Amino acid sequence: MAELATKTHLPALALEESLAGIALAGIANEEDDFGRVFDPEKRLKPPFAATRVTGTLFHTQGGLDVSADGQVKRKNGGLIPNLYAIGGAAVGVSGSGDAGYLSGNGLLSAVVLGRKAGQAG
Ligand SMILES: Cc1cc2nc3c(=O)[nH]c(=O)nc-3n(C[C@H](O)[C@H](O)[C@H](O)COP(=O)(O)OP(=O)(O)OC[C@H]3O[C@@H](n4cnc5c(N)ncnc54)[C@H](O)[C@@H]3O)c2cc1C
């Protein structure tokens, strides 16, 4: 556990306490501090491994305004010849806010516009 704390740059005591809380919750079949109940058969056991989780850009609704083929539009009308933008580089298909996002819209824009742009270009 000490080695894991060193490698992940986590405070050793806090890491030990967190894992002990999870294991104890499993043994007693009670809720831990987060209201979770762990199956005693499936609780964490050594050897432990870790992965660092950090923030990332999920997707953006912003991007270049494009035609239905993915061709980039000029600000004042018309299309820019031979310039295509798809996926994360193109404007989102979910609207201008986060409320319109449907699961799959990110990949939809990448795959469908990519195909259309490939056929048109
Ligand atoms: C955690 C997470 C979960 C997601 N879940 C979903 C989901 O469930 N459903 C969904 O629809 N969408 C989801 N998305 C969004 C979706 O993944 C993106 O909208 C989509 O991958 C965008 O595709 P893209 O081809 O435009 O860009 P990317 O998939 O980002 O591809 C760009 C590629 O270009 C490479 N690259 C960058 N710069 C250079 C360079 N200079 N030279 C060479 N290569 C370069 C990158 O390494 C990368 O491989 C998720 C995104 C994240 C981060």
The ligand as an SDF file (V2000), in Angstrom:
LIG
                    3D

 53 58  0  0  0  0  0  0  0  0999 V2000
  -14.2420   10.2670  -22.0430 C   0  0  0  0  0  0  0  0  0  0  0  0
  -15.0440   10.5110  -23.2980 C   0  0  0  0  0  0  0  0  0  0  0  0
  -16.2100    9.7950  -23.5120 C   0  0  0  0  0  0  0  0  0  0  0  0
  -16.9400    9.9820  -24.6640 C   0  0  0  0  0  0  0  0  0  0  0  0
  -18.0840    9.2550  -24.8480 N   0  0  0  0  0  0  0  0  0  0  0  0
  -18.8000    9.4080  -25.9650 C   0  0  0  0  0  0  0  0  0  0  0  0
  -19.9650    8.6120  -26.1980 C   0  0  0  0  0  0  0  0  0  0  0  0
  -20.3560    7.7710  -25.3860 O   0  0  0  0  0  0  0  0  0  0  0  0
  -20.6470    8.8040  -27.3420 N   0  0  0  0  0  0  0  0  0  0  0  0
  -20.2470    9.7130  -28.2770 C   0  0  0  0  0  0  0  0  0  0  0  0
  -20.8970    9.8320  -29.3060 O   0  0  0  0  0  0  0  0  0  0  0  0
  -19.1530   10.4830  -28.0930 N   0  0  0  0  0  0  0  0  0  0  0  0
  -18.4120   10.3540  -26.9620 C   0  0  0  0  0  0  0  0  0  0  0  0
  -17.3020   11.1260  -26.7640 N   0  0  0  0  0  0  0  0  0  0  0  0
  -16.9560   12.1490  -27.7560 C   0  0  0  0  0  0  0  0  0  0  0  0
  -16.2620   11.4940  -28.9600 C   0  0  0  0  0  0  0  0  0  0  0  0
  -15.2410   10.6330  -28.5010 O   0  0  0  0  0  0  0  0  0  0  0  0
  -15.6740   12.5990  -29.8360 C   0  0  0  0  0  0  0  0  0  0  0  0
  -16.7040   13.5070  -30.1830 O   0  0  0  0  0  0  0  0  0  0  0  0
  -15.0720   11.9890  -31.1030 C   0  0  0  0  0  0  0  0  0  0  0  0
  -14.0690   11.0440  -30.7720 O   0  0  0  0  0  0  0  0  0  0  0  0
  -14.4580   13.0700  -31.9640 C   0  0  0  0  0  0  0  0  0  0  0  0
  -13.8480   12.4160  -33.0670 O   0  0  0  0  0  0  0  0  0  0  0  0
  -12.7180   13.1270  -33.8880 P   0  0  0  0  0  0  0  0  0  0  0  0
  -12.2730   12.1260  -34.9040 O   0  0  0  0  0  0  0  0  0  0  0  0
  -13.1890   14.4550  -34.3670 O   0  0  0  0  0  0  0  0  0  0  0  0
  -11.5450   13.4530  -32.8530 O   0  0  0  0  0  0  0  0  0  0  0  0
  -10.6480   12.4420  -31.9800 P   0  0  0  0  0  0  0  0  0  0  0  0
  -11.3580   11.1530  -31.7300 O   0  0  0  0  0  0  0  0  0  0  0  0
  -10.2030   13.2710  -30.8120 O   0  0  0  0  0  0  0  0  0  0  0  0
   -9.4350   12.1170  -32.9400 O   0  0  0  0  0  0  0  0  0  0  0  0
   -8.4110   13.0590  -33.1900 C   0  0  0  0  0  0  0  0  0  0  0  0
   -7.1470   12.2660  -33.4170 C   0  0  0  0  0  0  0  0  0  0  0  0
   -6.1340   13.1220  -33.9430 O   0  0  0  0  0  0  0  0  0  0  0  0
   -4.9300   12.8430  -33.2830 C   0  0  0  0  0  0  0  0  0  0  0  0
   -4.1080   14.0470  -33.3940 N   0  0  0  0  0  0  0  0  0  0  0  0
   -4.2340   15.2190  -32.7370 C   0  0  0  0  0  0  0  0  0  0  0  0
   -3.2990   16.0890  -33.1110 N   0  0  0  0  0  0  0  0  0  0  0  0
   -2.5410   15.4610  -34.0440 C   0  0  0  0  0  0  0  0  0  0  0  0
   -1.4090   15.8260  -34.8100 C   0  0  0  0  0  0  0  0  0  0  0  0
   -0.8670   17.0440  -34.7280 N   0  0  0  0  0  0  0  0  0  0  0  0
   -0.8830   14.9150  -35.6600 N   0  0  0  0  0  0  0  0  0  0  0  0
   -1.4390   13.6790  -35.7800 C   0  0  0  0  0  0  0  0  0  0  0  0
   -2.5180   13.2700  -35.0790 N   0  0  0  0  0  0  0  0  0  0  0  0
   -3.0560   14.1550  -34.2150 C   0  0  0  0  0  0  0  0  0  0  0  0
   -5.3200   12.4930  -31.8780 C   0  0  0  0  0  0  0  0  0  0  0  0
   -4.2980   11.7440  -31.2390 O   0  0  0  0  0  0  0  0  0  0  0  0
   -6.5670   11.6590  -32.1390 C   0  0  0  0  0  0  0  0  0  0  0  0
   -6.2780   10.2990  -32.3560 O   0  0  0  0  0  0  0  0  0  0  0  0
  -16.5250   10.9390  -25.6230 C   0  0  0  0  0  0  0  0  0  0  0  0
  -15.3440   11.6630  -25.4120 C   0  0  0  0  0  0  0  0  0  0  0  0
  -14.6060   11.4510  -24.2660 C   0  0  0  0  0  0  0  0  0  0  0  0
  -13.3090   12.2230  -24.0600 C   0  0  0  0  0  0  0  0  0  0  0  0
  1  2  1  0
  2  3  1  0
  2 52  2  0
  3  4  2  0
  4  5  1  0
  4 50  1  0
  5  6  2  0
  6  7  1  0
  6 13  1  0
  7  8  2  0
  7  9  1  0
  9 10  1  0
 10 11  2  0
 10 12  1  0
 12 13  2  0
 13 14  1  0
 14 15  1  0
 14 50  1  0
 15 16  1  0
 16 17  1  0
 16 18  1  0
 18 19  1  0
 18 20  1  0
 20 21  1  0
 20 22  1  0
 22 23  1  0
 23 24  1  0
 24 25  2  0
 24 26  1  0
 24 27  1  0
 27 28  1  0
 28 29  2  0
 28 30  1  0
 28 31  1  0
 31 32  1  0
 32 33  1  0
 33 34  1  0
 33 48  1  0
 34 35  1  0
 35 36  1  0
 35 46  1  0
 36 37  1  0
 36 45  1  0
 37 38  2  0
 38 39  1  0
 39 40  1  0
 39 45  2  0
 40 41  1  0
 40 42  2  0
 42 43  1  0
 43 44  2  0
 44 45  1  0
 46 47  1  0
 46 48  1  0
 48 49  1  0
 50 51  2  0
 51 52  1  0
 52 53  1  0
M  END
$$$$
